[in-house]
Amino acid sequence: MAASAFRAKALVIAKDTCSEHLRGLSSTDGFELNVGFNIQTLSDRHAWNDDGIVALLYVPELAPDDPCNRESKIAGGIPSNVTRFSDLPQYKCVYVAVAPWVSAPCSESFLSQAGQDGVAAMLFYRPDQTMSKPPPVEDRGWGLDDAEWASKQEFPVYAVPGAFGSSLMNELARYSGNISDAPHGDRLSRLYSSNATARVYGLIALENKRDTLPGLWVFLLVVLAALVVVVAGSSIVMKIIQHRRRVSLRERITSGDVDLEMLGIKRLKVPQHVLDKLPLYTYDKDGHPPAPDPAAPDPAVVSTEPREEPTNPKNSATLAVPESTEPIPPVSPATYERQKSTFSQTTCPICLDDYVSGESIIRELPCQHIFHPECIDAFLLQNSSLCPVCKKTVFPPGYCPEMVTDAMVRQERYARRSRQQRSGQGTMLVNLGPLSRTRSRRRFIHGSLAGQLGSLQSADVRTDRANDVEASPPPQTPAATTGLGRREEMRRRAVAMLGNHRMAEDEERERDAARPKWLKIFHTVFPALR
């Protein structure tokens, strides 16, 4: 770890230990040497992870036969009475060795001896009396030919300017003996016991990059975790809100307050099991259905209760229960009871063919409009649940067709708000699509169809003119020559009667397909922000 600053001061050691009774001397009673930022890192291997190194300073003592011993004293200016390792307390102390950089071999000798002493760091200076920061370790002035010298040491190595190093060496000589021999010894002797000693300690400030980087990561992780919690919490809250809205919409659909298809939100197809419950009858123009066979279960029970009059009443005719020999799917009497029609229907509104009394099999919708099964069934199964004539749904009250989605919730809420706004302006919202169903209905019902279906008439007129109304034959196409082809042709006619308008679901599906992927993910996480 690189060093950022260095300063040295004198302190008093009251006992032969560094664990307690350490008191730094003021600049009046002692000294203070501040190198500032002019400290160079030669090697930061095995550096401490703390903010700095606080340790007692001393000069390593080389072997008497070491040639660097004499050379360092002469060239490096090491006083004979400088503080040595033996002059320091040996219990719970931290040490930093100080030595002149005379030559690379002598520096290696000092490093070796410092390693034996167990120092925390090594501090060199070049005896050139410079005040500037020493050059980096790559400089040739250090004379290091061994590129792996730093890897041999188990402590960091630093360097200070030569002038500061020489001053520090002199202070190490002045504070090496008894407290009475130190500068201001008389005063210090009166303040401290005779067993106390005055020594020099140094503080090497370190650039704590190893701590700063993890601290930054911890901060970023905390911020990221907070963001994740906020995003996850917001997403969960929004999903709970959307779930409640879906439940509310399902309840309103079940209660009959909302019709998704009438609002132009979604095309609802009639499931087969619902279609099977719509009654099939043999057409009877006299208004008296044949009595049911006691041996065979009647697919529909005759009810005398009045039914609501449909939107488009036609000529008078009644419906009869089909004979037991007809291949009619079973119908549950508990779910739908046949009621006598209050208006005339002599022609199928889709194919425009007249019903033949006692022969034509017709399917009656809940709105009391009747059709040929081959004309209406494919339309209900594949296209819509609305009657092509009056646009009323064939679903029974309390029926929810399928799973309610967030898109349905949004479109229904938009339709409800638009309807409320237009109600305040005296305008009624009929459909969410681009064209109203009423306009489509008027555009289709014309010519012979309008003449056949007409408006309400009195009972006498209905009876007299029921057999006089002639329906123009529908145009024949090659596709209508087969059973499947006729069903497809009739389905298309029913779609034309209803009006094949675009639904809000189709428009939203197109918008979703055009959205970028990141926006789709965003809307998935935050569904309420769409």
C-alpha positions in Angstrom: 0.0 0.0 0.0 1.5 3.3 -1.1 2.5 5.9 1.5 1.0 9.4 1.4 2.8 11.3 4.2 5.3 10.9 7.0 6.1 12.7 10.2 8.3 12.0 13.3 8.1 13.1 16.9 9.6 12.3 20.3 7.7 10.4 23.0 8.3 9.2 26.6 8.1 5.5 27.4 7.5 5.2 31.2 8.0 1.4 31.3 9.7 -1.3 29.2 6.5 -1.9 27.2 4.6 -0.1 24.4 1.2 -1.2 25.6 0.7 1.7 27.9 2.2 4.8 29.5 3.2 6.4 26.2 3.2 10.1 26.0 4.1 12.2 23.1 6.2 15.3 23.7 5.2 18.7 22.5 7.3 20.7 20.1 8.6 22.7 23.1 9.9 19.7 25.0 10.7 17.6 22.0 10.8 17.9 18.2 8.6 17.4 15.2 9.8 16.5 11.7 7.1 16.6 9.0 8.0 15.3 5.5 4.5 15.8 4.2 3.8 14.2 0.9 7.4 13.9 -0.1 7.6 10.2 0.6 8.1 7.6 -2.1 6.9 4.0 -2.1 9.6 1.6 -3.3 7.6 -1.5 -2.5 4.1 -1.9 -1.0 4.2 -5.7 -0.5 2.7 -6.9 2.7 1.6 -3.4 3.6 -0.9 -2.9 6.4 -4.5 -2.4 5.7 -4.8 0.3 8.3 -4.8 4.1 7.7 -1.1 4.3 8.7 1.8 2.8 10.6 2.7 4.2 14.0 6.0 2.7 15.2 9.3 3.4 17.0 12.2 4.3 14.8 15.6 2.9 14.9 18.7 2.0 12.8 19.4 -1.7 12.1 22.8 -2.8 13.5 24.8 -4.8 10.9 27.3 -7.4 11.8 30.8 -6.1 12.7 32.4 -7.9 9.8 29.9 -6.5 7.3 31.7 -4.1 5.0 28.5 -2.0 4.8 28.8 -1.3 8.5 31.7 1.1 8.0 30.5 2.4 4.6 27.1 3.4 5.9 28.6 5.2 8.9 30.9 7.3 6.8 28.8 7.8 3.6 25.4 7.7 5.3 26.3 9.8 8.3 25.1 7.4 10.9 26.1 8.6 14.4 27.7 6.1 16.7 25.1 6.7 19.5 22.1 6.4 17.2 19.1 4.5 18.5 19.4 0.7 17.9 17.0 -2.1 18.2 18.4 -3.0 21.6 17.6 0.5 22.9 13.8 0.0 22.4 11.3 -1.8 24.5 10.8 -5.4 23.4 7.2 -6.0 24.5 4.2 -5.1 22.3 6.0 -2.6 20.2 5.9 -1.8 16.5 9.1 -0.9 14.7 10.2 0.9 11.6 13.8 0.7 10.5 15.6 3.8 9.1 18.9 3.5 7.1 20.7 5.5 4.4 20.7 4.2 0.8 24.4 4.1 0.2 24.4 1.2 -2.3 22.2 -1.6 -3.4 24.2 -4.3 -1.6 24.3 -2.3 1.7 20.6 -1.6 1.4 20.0 -5.4 1.0 22.0 -5.9 4.2 19.8 -3.4 6.1 16.7 -5.0 4.7 17.9 -8.4 5.8 18.6 -7.3 9.3 15.3 -5.4 9.5 13.5 -8.6 8.5 15.2 -10.4 11.4 14.0 -7.7 13.8 10.4 -8.0 12.6 9.8 -4.5 11.5 6.5 -3.2 10.1 8.3 -1.1 7.4 11.7 0.1 6.2 12.5 3.8 5.6 15.4 4.7 3.3 17.0 8.1 2.4 19.7 9.0 0.0 22.4 11.1 1.7 22.3 13.9 -0.9 20.6 16.6 1.2 17.8 17.0 -1.3 14.3 18.3 -0.3 12.3 16.9 -3.1 10.5 13.7 -3.3 12.8 10.7 -4.1 12.5 9.2 -7.6 10.5 6.0 -8.1 12.0 2.6 -7.8 12.5 2.3 -11.5 15.1 5.1 -11.5 18.6 4.0 -12.1 19.9 6.0 -9.2 18.8 3.3 -6.9 21.2 0.9 -8.6 18.8 -2.1 -8.2 19.8 -4.8 -10.7 17.7 -7.4 -9.0 14.2 -7.0 -10.2 12.9 -9.4 -7.5 14.4 -7.7 -4.5 11.0 -6.5 -3.3 9.5 -10.0 -3.4 12.1 -11.2 -0.9 10.9 -8.8 1.8 7.9 -9.3 4.0 7.3 -5.6 4.7 6.9 -2.4 2.6 9.8 -0.2 1.8 9.6 3.6 1.6 12.0 6.5 0.9 12.2 10.2 2.1 14.2 13.1 0.9 17.9 13.1 1.9 17.7 16.3 4.0 14.8 14.9 6.1 16.6 11.6 6.4 19.8 13.2 7.8 17.8 15.3 10.3 15.9 12.2 11.4 19.2 10.3 11.9 20.5 13.1 14.2 17.3 13.0 16.2 17.6 9.3 16.6 21.1 9.9 18.1 19.8 12.6 20.5 16.9 10.4 21.8 18.8 7.2 22.3 19.9 7.3 26.0 18.3 8.1 29.3 15.6 10.7 29.6 18.1 13.0 31.3 20.4 12.8 28.3 17.6 13.9 25.9 17.0 17.5 24.9 15.4 19.3 27.7 16.5 16.4 30.0 16.3 18.5 33.2 12.7 19.4 32.6 11.8 15.9 31.5 13.5 14.3 34.5 11.3 16.4 36.8 8.1 15.4 34.9 8.8 11.7 34.5 10.5 9.0 36.6 14.1 8.2 36.2 13.2 4.8 34.6 11.5 6.5 31.7 13.1 6.9 28.3 12.6 9.3 25.4 12.5 7.8 21.9 11.5 8.8 18.4 8.4 7.4 16.8 7.1 7.9 13.2 3.7 8.0 11.5 3.5 6.7 7.9 0.1 7.7 6.4 -1.1 5.2 3.9 -3.4 5.6 0.9 -6.0 3.1 2.0 -7.1 2.0 -1.5 -7.8 -1.5 -0.4 -10.3 -0.2 2.1 -11.7 2.5 -0.1 -12.6 0.2 -2.9 -14.5 -2.3 -0.8 -16.1 0.6 1.0 -17.2 1.9 -2.3 -18.6 -1.5 -3.3 -20.4 -1.8 0.0 -22.0 1.6 -0.6 -23.0 0.7 -4.2 -24.4 -2.7 -3.0 -26.4 -0.9 -0.3 -27.8 1.5 -2.9 -28.4 -1.3 -5.3 -30.2 -3.3 -2.6 -32.3 -0.3 -1.7 -33.3 0.1 -5.4 -34.1 -3.6 -5.7 -36.3 -3.3 -2.6 -38.1 -0.2 -3.9 -38.6 -1.7 -7.3 -39.7 -5.1 -6.0 -42.0 -3.4 -3.4 -43.5 -1.2 -6.1 -44.0 -4.1 -8.4 -45.7 -6.2 -5.8 -48.0 -3.4 -4.8 -48.9 -2.7 -8.4 -49.6 -6.4 -9.0 -51.8 -6.6 -5.9 -53.7 -3.5 -7.2 -54.1 -5.1 -10.6 -55.2 -8.4 -9.1 -57.9 -6.6 -7.1 -59.0 -4.7 -10.2 -59.2 -8.0 -12.1 -61.3 -9.5 -9.3 -63.6 -6.5 -9.3 -64.0 -6.6 -13.1 -64.8 -10.3 -12.9 -67.4 -9.7 -10.2 -69.0 -6.9 -12.4 -69.0 -9.2 -15.4 -70.6 -12.0 -13.4 -73.3 -9.6 -12.1 -74.0 -8.5 -15.6 -72.9 -4.9 -15.1 -70.2 -5.1 -17.8 -70.2 -6.7 -21.2 -66.7 -6.8 -22.7 -67.9 -7.3 -26.2 -70.5 -4.6 -26.1 -67.9 -2.2 -24.9 -65.6 -3.1 -27.8 -62.9 -4.6 -25.5 -62.7 -8.2 -26.7 -64.4 -10.6 -29.0 -65.9 -13.4 -26.9 -66.5 -16.7 -28.5 -69.2 -19.1 -27.3 -67.8 -22.4 -25.9 -69.4 -25.6 -27.2 -70.9 -26.4 -23.8 -72.7 -23.1 -23.8 -73.9 -23.5 -27.3 -75.3 -26.9 -26.5 -77.5 -25.3 -23.9 -79.2 -23.0 -26.5 -82.5 -24.7 -27.4 -83.2 -26.3 -30.8 -86.8 -26.5 -32.0 -88.9 -27.5 -35.0 -90.4 -24.4 -36.5 -94.2 -24.1 -36.1 -96.1 -21.2 -37.6 -99.3 -21.9 -35.7 -97.9 -21.0 -32.4 -98.7 -24.3 -30.7 -95.7 -26.6 -30.2 -96.4 -30.3 -30.3 -96.8 -32.0 -26.9 -93.6 -33.5 -25.6 -93.3 -37.3 -25.6 -93.5 -38.5 -22.0 -91.2 -41.3 -22.7 -88.4 -39.0 -24.0 -87.0 -36.1 -22.0 -88.1 -32.8 -23.4 -85.0 -30.6 -24.3 -86.8 -27.4 -23.3 -89.7 -26.7 -20.9 -92.4 -24.3 -22.1 -92.7 -21.2 -19.9 -95.6 -18.8 -20.0 -93.7 -16.0 -18.4 -93.3 -13.0 -20.7 -89.9 -12.3 -22.2 -88.2 -8.9 -22.8 -89.0 -7.7 -26.3 -85.8 -7.7 -28.5 -84.4 -4.7 -30.2 -85.5 -5.6 -33.7 -89.0 -7.3 -33.6 -90.1 -9.1 -36.7 -93.3 -10.8 -38.1 -95.2 -13.1 -35.9 -94.5 -16.9 -35.6 -94.0 -19.4 -32.9 -91.5 -22.1 -32.1 -92.1 -25.8 -31.5 -90.1 -28.4 -29.8 -88.4 -30.8 -32.3 -89.5 -34.4 -32.6 -87.6 -37.0 -30.7 -86.3 -38.5 -33.9 -84.3 -35.3 -34.7 -80.5 -35.5 -33.9 -80.6 -32.5 -31.4 -78.0 -32.1 -28.7 -79.3 -32.3 -25.2 -80.5 -29.1 -23.6 -80.8 -28.6 -19.9 -84.3 -27.3 -18.9 -82.8 -25.9 -15.7 -80.6 -23.5 -17.6 -83.0 -22.2 -20.3 -86.7 -22.5 -20.7 -88.5 -21.8 -23.9 -90.9 -18.9 -24.0 -93.4 -18.0 -26.6 -92.1 -15.4 -29.1 -94.0 -12.1 -29.1 -93.0 -11.2 -32.7 -93.0 -12.8 -36.1 -89.9 -14.5 -37.5 -90.5 -16.4 -40.8 -87.1 -16.0 -42.4 -83.6 -16.8 -41.2 -81.9 -13.3 -41.0 -78.6 -14.8 -42.2 -79.4 -17.0 -45.2 -82.8 -15.3 -45.9 -84.5 -18.7 -46.4 -88.0 -19.1 -45.1 -88.7 -21.5 -42.3 -90.8 -24.5 -43.3 -93.4 -25.3 -40.6 -92.9 -28.7 -39.1 -89.6 -29.2 -40.9 -87.1 -26.5 -40.3 -84.9 -26.9 -37.2 -84.1 -23.6 -35.7 -81.9 -22.5 -32.8 -83.3 -19.8 -30.5 -81.0 -17.3 -28.7 -81.8 -15.8 -25.3 -83.0 -12.7 -27.1 -85.7 -14.9 -28.9 -84.2 -14.4 -32.3 -84.1 -17.7 -34.2 -81.7 -18.9 -36.9 -80.8 -22.1 -38.7 -78.2 -23.9 -36.6 -75.9 -24.3 -39.6 -76.1 -20.5 -40.1 -75.5 -19.3 -36.5 -73.5 -22.0 -34.8 -70.2 -21.4 -36.6 -70.5 -17.7 -36.1 -71.0 -18.1 -32.3 -68.2 -20.6 -32.0 -65.6 -18.7 -34.1 -66.5 -15.0 -34.1 -68.8 -13.5 -31.5 -71.2 -14.1 -28.6 -73.6 -11.4 -29.8 -76.8 -11.9 -31.7 -76.2 -10.6 -35.3 -79.7 -8.9 -35.2 -80.0 -7.2 -31.8 -76.4 -7.4 -30.6 -77.4 -8.9 -27.3 -75.1 -11.5 -25.7 -76.0 -15.2 -25.7 -74.2 -15.8 -22.4 -76.5 -16.4 -19.4 -76.4 -13.9 -16.5 -73.5 -14.5 -14.1 -71.3 -16.1 -16.8 -67.7 -14.9 -17.0 -66.3 -16.2 -20.4 -62.7 -16.5 -19.7 -59.8 -15.3 -17.6 -59.8 -11.5 -17.0 -56.5 -9.8 -18.0 -54.9 -6.5 -17.1 -55.6 -5.3 -20.7 -59.4 -5.9 -20.1 -59.2 -4.0 -16.9 -57.5 -1.0 -18.6 -59.9 -0.9 -21.5 -62.9 -1.3 -19.3 -61.8 1.5 -17.1 -61.1 3.7 -20.1 -64.5 2.9 -21.5 -66.2 3.7 -18.2 -64.4 7.0 -17.8 -65.2 8.0 -21.4 -68.9 7.0 -20.9 -69.0 9.1 -17.7 -67.5 12.1 -19.4 -69.8 11.9 -22.4 -72.8 11.4 -20.1 -72.0 14.8 -18.6 -72.1 16.3 -22.1 -75.4 14.7 -23.0 -73.8 12.1 -25.2 -74.0 8.3 -24.7 -71.0 6.1 -25.5 -72.2 3.2 -27.5 -69.0 1.5 -28.5 -65.3 1.9 -28.0 -64.5 0.9 -31.5 -64.1 3.3 -34.4 -67.7 2.9 -35.6 -70.9 2.3 -33.6 -72.7 -1.0 -33.9 -76.0 0.9 -34.6 -74.5 2.4 -37.8 -73.3 -1.0 -38.9 -76.7 -2.5 -38.2 -78.4 0.2 -40.3 -75.9 -0.2 -43.1 -76.6 -4.0 -43.4 -80.4 -4.2 -42.9 -81.8 -3.0 -46.2 -83.7 -4.2 -49.2 -85.5 -7.5 -48.8 -84.0 -8.2 -45.4 -85.6 -5.0 -44.0 -88.9 -5.9 -45.7 -88.8 -9.4 -44.2 -87.9 -8.4 -40.6 -89.9 -5.1 -40.5 -91.2 -3.6 -37.3 -93.8 -4.6 -34.8 -97.3 -5.3 -36.1 -100.6 -6.1 -34.5 -101.5 -9.8 -33.9 -104.1 -9.8 -36.7 -101.8 -8.3 -39.3 -99.1 -10.7 -38.3 -101.4 -13.7 -38.8 -102.7 -12.5 -42.1 -99.4 -11.6 -43.7 -97.2 -14.3 -42.3 -97.6 -16.5 -45.4 -97.5 -13.6 -47.9 -93.9 -12.3 -47.1 -91.5 -13.7 -49.6 -87.7 -13.5 -49.1 -85.5 -13.0 -52.0 -83.2 -16.0 -52.5 -79.7 -15.5 -51.4 -77.0 -15.4 -54.0 -75.5 -18.8 -54.6 -71.8 -19.1 -54.6 -69.6 -22.2 -55.4 -68.6 -22.4 -51.7 -72.2 -22.9 -50.7 -72.6 -26.2 -52.6 -71.3 -28.3 -49.7 -72.2 -28.4 -46.0 -68.9 -27.0 -44.8 -68.9 -24.4 -47.5 -72.4 -23.3 -46.6 -71.5 -23.0 -43.0 -68.5 -20.8 -43.8 -70.6 -18.6 -46.1 -73.3 -18.1 -43.5 -70.6 -17.3 -40.9 -69.3 -14.6 -43.1 -72.8 -13.2 -43.6 -73.3 -13.1 -39.8 -70.0 -11.3 -39.3 -71.1 -8.8 -41.9 -74.4 -8.3 -40.1 -72.6 -7.8 -36.7 -69.9 -5.5 -38.2 -66.3 -6.7 -38.0 -65.0 -3.8 -36.0 -61.6 -3.7 -34.5 -61.5 -4.4 -30.8 -59.4 -2.7 -28.2 -57.7 -5.9 -27.5 -56.5 -6.2 -31.1 -55.3 -2.6 -31.1 -53.3 -3.2 -27.9 -51.8 -6.4 -29.2 -50.5 -4.5 -32.2 -49.1 -1.7 -30.0 -47.4 -4.4 -27.8 -45.8 -6.0 -30.8 -44.4 -2.6 -31.9 -42.9 -1.8 -28.4 -39.2 -2.4 -27.7 -38.3 -5.4 -25.5 -37.1 -3.2 -22.6 -40.5 -1.4 -22.5 -42.3 -4.8 -22.5 -40.1 -5.9 -19.5 -40.8 -2.5 -17.8 -44.6 -2.9 -18.2 -44.4 -6.5 -16.9 -42.7 -5.3 -13.8 -44.9 -2.2 -13.4 -48.2 -3.2 -14.9 -50.0 -0.2 -13.5 -47.9 2.3 -15.4 -49.2 1.3 -18.9 
